[in-house]
Amino acid sequence: MNMGSSATETATMRAVLLRAAGDTAALSVELVEVPAPGPDEALVRVFAAGITRDELGWPAERLPAIPSYELSGVVEALGGDVRDLATGEAVWALTPFDRDGVAAEYAVVPAALLAPKPRRLGHVASAAVPLAGLSAWQGLFDHGRLEPGERVVVHGAGGGVGRFAVQLARWRGAHVIGTASSAGMEAARDAGAHEVLDRTGAGLDRAMGAADLVFDTVGGEALARSEVLLRPGGRIVSLAEAPPPGLEAVYFVVEPRGDQLAELSRLLEAGDLEPAIDSVFPLAEARAAFERVEQSGKRGKVVIGVVDEQTAT
């Protein structure tokens, strides 16, 4: 796309637009105006955008909206007050949930939320990390205060956030007990859990009284039963839902953080973390990508490949 349009010509881009909350049939790829970065923002050429289950319900109050909040791309232009980024720099981000997302050829992102993209990964693999990686980091370390040598139970260890939680907990030096449905136990083992228990069966009793921290990514019965898994003084953190009455637990919503993405980038460079990709769809097939997100049986992230990395210039 030529960004040097004349004063009488408005630069346009392809973008996915959602016109009815929660409805994949209300998604379409349309031409819209390329946004301009403000003083503390950057315009990023989006190479890949990660998508998340249920996210089409988030922008109900600001339709039509562009979905997707995880990107990997290249800085195209900078706002006037940005000093620590350069045009042409490869970056990634989890973007704010209260504004348009990044399922488009270009996106404006607060500069503070951008971090250097992991050099070892392509854009598609990088776009698969931000939301799940930051959720796991914040759940384990910011809210869970996980320390080396502790024992942590990760509910949903075979899922998107759970996979990163297992890897991060092992990197921190914790003993990881992963719980999963019977269909997810193999994925939990592949993520590196020291022990894997079927959370729907009696096997979970083996973890009773064993954990310093329970990190819940599932909710429901798994969260409600978490207290019996704790040692005295243990902690419960849930990303899935607020705890039921009588259960002492921290519930949090992931926060976009450029500084923490920089930490994750270093771990990815070192090989301490590995993302999992279920499938990649071109921008023109965004509706099919969101339909895939809602299906069962996925093994990894669904990503929209906005730019073909092999032919990009």
C-alpha angles and dihedrals in degrees: 000000000000108000092185096083120161123252090263095048123072116211112235135194139188114260138169111244125197114203102175122039116249095004119118089192088063092064121104137162109238141165113258135167117279107248121237121229119243125222096286098032141088131215107228126196100225115226097172137005126200120216132206135211113262094009092123087073095057103078096051093132098049109045136191090050139165110238132213124069103198120081144170118191149110129288109253102175139355134223118240099263099046112112108158099059132067132206110258093031117136110235143167135201152168102233129211116280095219097068139048115303132226108261088120141083091262134020136184112229132181103258093227091063095055121094132178110278116246104266093212092060132066121233094264093054091044092053089056093065117053105079097036094038094050091044091055093044094049094042095050102035112020097039103015097043090211114193132195112275095025124123117239130189113209113198110208094021092166095055131089099272093030092057092057091042091057092049094045093047091052090048089053089053100252128141106246125213109186123199123198143155114270089262092053101046095093091052090050090053091047089053089060106256112166090219129018121200131185103243091200095057142054091273091087088072088075089072096052112133092000106105134088089186135019114199110194122200095161111054125194118072093354091060094041092055096044097097093070089058094062131098115222108292093019124148135226123206123181130193092174104064145332113284120260118255113289096023116110107217142132116245118194143172117222116259123214107245126175093190093055091047087057088056091049090049091058091051091049090050090052093049094245091122130041125186123217121223120203099181144335125221129187118244091255089061096049093128091057089049092056091045089055091052090059094051125095124239098050119152105198140341128334110224134188110222103211096175128031101238092205094060102029119126 
